[in-house]
């Protein structure tokens, strides 16, 4: 006859509640504020990098922060119809020249990635330490 082993797990419900509370906190206002700060960093750099003829494209580069349940998403972009073409042209030029990064948006994201990660990381630490 096989041996039977009995295991009792204590504190599982409390651990699940803490994890759920942490997840909710990470989708709250402090994370939205951090994402807003991160998107502003990328927006400012993208505006600096974009070629200017009339200024319309530069002025149209805006940040957005969206909350979907417990998820916070940062978006930087332009709704100007020719924005993707300018980005693609700059990326292609960088590829031809063998330089990196390419476009005004791509370059802004790549060059500021570490700063963005640091902003989000600090927010996560602050949120979890407050609990």
MIPAVEX-565226 format. One record per residue: residue number from 1; residue in one letter; z negated, x negated, y of N, C-alpha, C in turn. Coordinates in steps of 0.02 Angstrom, whole numbers, plus 32768, in hexadecimal, padded with zeros to 4 digits. Atoms other than C-alpha are relative to their C-alpha. Example, Ala and Ser with C-alpha at 12.3 -4.5 7.8 and 13.67 -1.06 7.14 Angstrom:
residues 2
ATOM tornu vexdren  n_Z  n_X  n_Y ca_Z ca_X ca_Y  c_Z  c_X  c_Y
ATOM     1       a 8000 7FD3 7FC5 7E7A 7D99 7F1F 8000 7FD3 803C
ATOM     2       s 8003 802A 7FC5 7E9B 7D54 7FCB 7FDB 8027 8037
END
This chain:
residues 131
ATOM tornu vexdren  n_Z  n_X  n_Y ca_Z ca_X ca_Y  c_Z  c_X  c_Y
ATOM     1       x 8000 7FD6 7FC5 8000 8000 8000 8000 7FD3 803E
ATOM     2       x 7FFD 8029 7FC4 802F 7FB9 80AC 7FC0 8008 802A
ATOM     3       x 803B 7FFE 7FD4 7FA5 7F8E 8125 8010 8028 803F
ATOM     4       x 7FF8 7FD9 7FC3 7F8D 8001 81B8 7FDB 7FDE 8039
ATOM     5       x 801F 801E 7FC4 7F6B 7FBF 8265 7FFF 8036 8035
ATOM     6       x 8008 7FCE 7FCA 7F29 802E 82EE 7FF7 7FDA 8042
ATOM     7       x 8004 8020 7FBF 7F42 7FFD 83A3 7FF2 8035 8034
ATOM     8       x 8010 7FD3 7FC9 7EF6 8051 843A 8012 7FDC 8041
ATOM     9       x 7FED 801C 7FBF 7F44 8031 84E4 7FD9 8024 8036
ATOM    10       x 8029 7FE3 7FCA 7ECE 804B 8575 801E 7FEE 8043
ATOM    11       x 7FE9 800E 7FBC 7EFE 8059 862A 804A 800A 800B
ATOM    12       x 7FB8 7FF8 7FFA 7FB4 8085 8609 8011 8033 8036
ATOM    13       x 7FF3 7FCD 7FCD 7FB0 8123 8673 7FF4 7FE5 8046
ATOM    14       x 8010 801D 7FBE 7F5F 80C5 8703 8036 7FCD 8014
ATOM    15       x 7FCB 8031 7FF1 7FE0 8039 86F6 8041 8023 8013
ATOM    16       x 7FC4 7FDB 7FF0 806E 80B7 86F6 7FFA 801F 8046
ATOM    17       x 800B 7FE3 7FBD 8023 810E 8790 8007 7FCB 8035
ATOM    18       x 7FF9 8037 7FCF 8014 8067 87EB 8048 7FEB 8009
ATOM    19       x 7FB9 8013 7FFD 80C7 803B 87C0 8028 8034 8027
ATOM    20       x 7FDD 7FCB 7FDC 8104 80E4 8800 7FEE 7FFE 804A
ATOM    21       x 8016 8006 7FBA 809D 80D0 88A0 8022 7FC6 8022
ATOM    22       x 7FDD 803B 7FE4 80E8 8022 88BA 8048 8011 800D
ATOM    23       x 7FBA 7FEE 7FF7 8197 8067 88A1 8009 802D 803D
ATOM    24       x 7FFC 7FD3 7FC5 8177 80F1 8921 7FF6 7FD9 8040
ATOM    25       x 800E 8028 7FC4 812F 8074 899D 803C 7FD5 8012
ATOM    26       x 7FC7 802B 7FF3 81C7 8004 898A 803C 8027 801B
ATOM    27       x 7FCB 7FD6 7FE3 8236 8096 89BC 7FEB 8020 8041
ATOM    28       x 801C 7FE2 7FC4 81CC 80C0 8A53 8016 7FE0 8041
ATOM    29       x 7FED 8016 7FBD 81D4 809E 8B0D 7FFD 7FB5 800B
ATOM    30       x 7FFF 8049 7FF7 81A1 7FE5 8B06 803E 7FDF 7FE4
ATOM    31       x 7FC3 801D 801D 8235 7FC1 8A94 803D 8015 8029
ATOM    32       x 7FCA 7FEA 7FD4 82A8 8029 8B03 8002 7FD4 803E
ATOM    33       x 8003 802C 7FC5 826D 7FC2 8B98 801A 7FBA 7FF1
ATOM    34       x 7FE9 8042 8014 828D 7F1F 8B3B 804C 8000 7FF6
ATOM    35       x 7FB7 7FFB 800B 833B 7F58 8B06 8024 8006 8043
ATOM    36       x 7FE2 7FF9 7FBD 8360 7F8B 8BBA 8003 7FBB 8022
ATOM    37       x 8002 8043 7FE4 832C 7EDD 8BF3 8035 7FD3 7FE0
ATOM    38       x 7FCE 8028 8024 8399 7E8C 8B6E 8047 8013 8013
ATOM    39       x 7FBD 7FEC 7FED 8431 7EF4 8B9B 8010 7FED 8048
ATOM    40       x 7FF4 8015 7FBA 841B 7EC9 8C53 8013 7FB6 8002
ATOM    41       x 7FEE 8048 8004 8422 7E0F 8C26 8049 7FF9 7FED
ATOM    42       x 7FBA 8004 8016 84C7 7E28 8BCA 802E 801D 8035
ATOM    43       x 7FD7 7FE1 7FCC 850C 7E9B 8C51 800C 7FD1 803A
ATOM    44       x 7FF9 802D 7FC7 84EA 7E1F 8CDD 802F 7FC6 7FEF
ATOM    45       x 7FD5 8038 8013 853E 7D92 8C7D 8048 8016 7FF6
ATOM    46       x 7FBC 7FE6 8009 85D4 7DFD 8C4C 8022 800B 8043
ATOM    47       x 7FE4 7FF5 7FBD 85ED 7E2E 8D02 8012 7FBE 8021
ATOM    48       x 7FF2 8042 7FE5 85E7 7D77 8D31 803F 7FE2 7FE1
ATOM    49       x 7FC9 801F 8026 8669 7D48 8CAD 8043 8024 8009
ATOM    50       x 7FC2 7FD9 7FFF 86E9 7DD3 8CC7 802D 7FEA 8039
ATOM    51       x 7FD2 8011 7FCA 8785 7DA5 8D29 8004 803A 8032
ATOM    52       x 8001 7FCC 7FCD 878B 7E04 8DCE 8042 8002 8025
ATOM    53       x 7FC5 7FF4 7FD6 8827 7E4C 8E1D 7FEC 8034 8035
ATOM    54       x 8016 7FCC 7FD1 87E7 7EEE 8E6A 7FB5 800A 7FFF
ATOM    55       x 8048 7FF6 8007 8732 7EEA 8E2D 7FEE 803E 7FD8
ATOM    56       x 800D 7FC2 8025 8746 7F8F 8DD0 7FE2 7FF2 7FBB
ATOM    57       x 8019 800F 8043 872C 7F43 8D23 7FB9 7FE5 8004
ATOM    58       x 8043 801C 7FFB 8696 7EDD 8D59 7FCD 8036 8010
ATOM    59       x 802F 7FCA 7FED 8644 7F75 8DAA 7FF4 8032 7FC8
ATOM    60       x 8005 7FCE 8035 8664 7FDD 8D0F 7FD7 7FE8 7FC4
ATOM    61       x 8027 801A 8038 8602 7F6B 8C99 7FB7 8017 8009
ATOM    62       x 8043 7FE3 7FFB 8561 7FC9 8C79 7FDA 7FFC 7FBE
ATOM    63       x 8029 7FFF 803D 84CF 7FC3 8C00 7FEB 8048 7FF0
ATOM    64       x 801B 7FC0 8017 8495 8057 8B9A 7FCD 7FF1 7FC9
ATOM    65       x 8031 8004 8036 83FD 806C 8B2B 7FFB 8045 7FE1
ATOM    66       x 8002 7FC0 8023 8401 80F4 8AA8 7FC9 7FFD 7FCB
ATOM    67       x 8034 7FFB 8033 8374 812E 8A38 8018 8034 7FCD
ATOM    68       x 7FEC 7FD5 8037 83A1 8178 898F 7FC6 8001 7FCF
ATOM    69       x 803B 7FFE 802B 8302 81AE 8937 7FD2 7FC7 8012
ATOM    70       x 802B 803A 7FF4 829E 810D 8926 8028 7FC2 800F
ATOM    71       x 7FD3 8039 7FF4 8334 809E 894B 8012 7FFD 804A
ATOM    72       x 7FEE 800A 7FBA 8356 8055 89F8 803E 7FD3 8001
ATOM    73       x 7FC0 8024 7FFF 8407 801A 8A1D 8014 7FEF 8048
ATOM    74       x 7FE9 8016 7FBF 8444 7FB5 8AB1 804C 7FF7 7FFF
ATOM    75       x 7FB7 8002 7FFC 84FA 7FC3 8AE8 8013 7FE6 8045
ATOM    76       x 7FE4 8017 7FC1 8558 7F63 8B6F 804B 8007 7FFA
ATOM    77       x 7FB8 7FF9 8003 860A 7F91 8B97 801C 8021 803E
ATOM    78       x 7FDC 7FE2 7FC9 868A 7FE1 8C07 802B 8038 7FE5
ATOM    79       x 7FD5 7FC9 8015 86E7 8085 8BFE 8044 7FFD 8023
ATOM    80       x 7FBF 800A 7FE1 8779 8042 8C65 8033 7FF6 7FC9
ATOM    81       x 7FCE 8001 8035 8816 8059 8BFD 8019 7FBB 7FEF
ATOM    82       x 7FE3 8042 800E 8852 7FA5 8C0F 7FCB 7FCC 7FED
ATOM    83       x 8036 8030 8011 87A8 7F54 8BE9 800B 7FDD 7FBD
ATOM    84       x 7FF5 8022 8040 87D0 7F32 8B30 8039 7FCE 8003
ATOM    85       x 7FC7 802D 7FFA 8875 7EE1 8B61 7FED 7FBF 8023
ATOM    86       x 8018 803C 7FDC 8821 7E6A 8BDB 7FD5 7FD7 7FD1
ATOM    87       x 802B 8023 8030 879E 7E3E 8B57 802A 7FDC 7FCC
ATOM    88       x 7FD5 801E 8034 8824 7E1F 8AD3 8028 7FC5 801C
ATOM    89       x 7FDB 8037 7FE2 888B 7DB4 8B4A 7FD5 7FC2 8009
ATOM    90       x 802E 8039 7FF6 87F4 7D48 8B73 7FEC 7FE0 7FBD
ATOM    91       x 8010 801A 8043 87C6 7D37 8ABB 803B 7FD7 7FE6
ATOM    92       x 7FC4 8024 8018 887A 7D05 8A90 8008 7FBE 8025
ATOM    93       x 7FFA 803E 7FD9 887B 7C85 8B1D 7FCD 7FCC 7FE7
ATOM    94       x 8034 802E 8019 87D7 7C39 8ADE 8013 7FE4 7FBC
ATOM    95       x 7FEB 8017 8043 881D 7C30 8A2D 8037 7FCB 8008
ATOM    96       x 7FC9 8030 7FF5 88BC 7BD9 8A6B 7FE6 7FBD 801A
ATOM    97       x 801C 803D 7FE3 8855 7B5C 8ACE 7FCD 7FDF 7FD2
ATOM    98       x 8033 801A 802D 87DA 7B45 8A40 7FBA 7FFF 801E
ATOM    99       x 8042 7FFB 7FE1 8747 7B75 8AAE 7FDC 803D 7FE5
ATOM   100       x 8028 7FC9 8017 86BC 7BEB 8A89 7FCA 800C 8032
ATOM   101       x 7FE8 7FBF 8018 8687 7C71 8AB2 8039 8019 802C
ATOM   102       x 7FC3 7FE8 7FE0 871B 7CD8 8AE8 7FF6 8030 803A
ATOM   103       x 7FFD 7FCD 7FCD 8717 7D7B 8B48 7FC1 8006 802A
ATOM   104       x 803A 7FF7 7FD3 86A4 7DB4 8BD2 7FC6 8022 7FDD
ATOM   105       x 8036 7FE0 8025 8641 7E27 8B5E 7FEA 7FD4 7FC5
ATOM   106       x 8010 802B 8039 864B 7DB8 8AC4 7FD9 7FC3 8017
ATOM   107       x 8021 803C 7FE6 861A 7D20 8B29 7FB9 800F 8018
ATOM   108       x 8042 7FED 7FE7 8589 7D7B 8B7C 7FCF 800C 7FC6
ATOM   109       x 802B 7FF3 803A 8545 7DB4 8AD4 7FEF 7FBE 7FDC
ATOM   110       x 800B 803F 8024 855B 7D0B 8A7E 7FD2 7FD1 8026
ATOM   111       x 8026 8030 7FD8 8516 7CA3 8B0C 7FB8 8017 800E
ATOM   112       x 8043 7FE6 7FF1 847E 7D14 8B25 7FDB 8019 7FC3
ATOM   113       x 801E 7FE6 803E 8457 7D3C 8A6F 7FB8 7FE9 7FF8
ATOM   114       x 8044 801A 8009 83BF 7CCB 8A68 7FCF 8021 8031
ATOM   115       x 802B 7FE0 7FCE 8379 7D14 8B09 7FF2 8049 7FED
ATOM   116       x 8008 7FBA 8015 8397 7DC6 8ACA 7FCF 8004 7FC5
ATOM   117       x 802D 8001 8039 8342 7D9D 8A24 7FB8 7FF3 8016
ATOM   118       x 8043 8011 7FE7 82AF 7D53 8A82 7FE0 803D 8022
ATOM   119       x 8019 7FC4 7FDF 829C 7DF0 8AEE 7FE9 8033 7FCD
ATOM   120       x 8011 7FCE 8033 829E 7E62 8A56 7FC5 7FE8 7FD5
ATOM   121       x 8036 801D 8028 822E 7DEE 89F1 7FBC 8006 8023
ATOM   122       x 803E 7FFB 7FD9 81AB 7DEA 8A7C 7FE8 8049 8002
ATOM   123       x 8012 7FB9 7FFE 81B0 7EA8 8A88 7FE2 8017 7FBD
ATOM   124       x 801A 7FED 8042 8197 7EBC 89CC 7FB9 7FE4 7FF7
ATOM   125       x 8044 801E 8007 8103 7E43 89CE 7FCE 8025 802B
ATOM   126       x 802E 7FDC 7FD4 80B4 7E9C 8A63 7FEF 8045 7FE4
ATOM   127       x 800B 7FBD 801B 80CB 7F47 8A13 7FD2 7FFD 7FC3
ATOM   128       x 8028 8004 803E 8082 7F12 896B 7FB9 7FE5 800D
ATOM   129       x 8043 801A 7FF0 7FF1 7EB2 89BA 7FD4 8032 8023
ATOM   130       x 8026 7FCC 7FDD 7FBD 7F48 8A23 7FDF 8031 7FD0
ATOM   131       x 8018 7FCE 802F 7FA1 7FB0 8989 7FBE 7FEC 7FE1
END
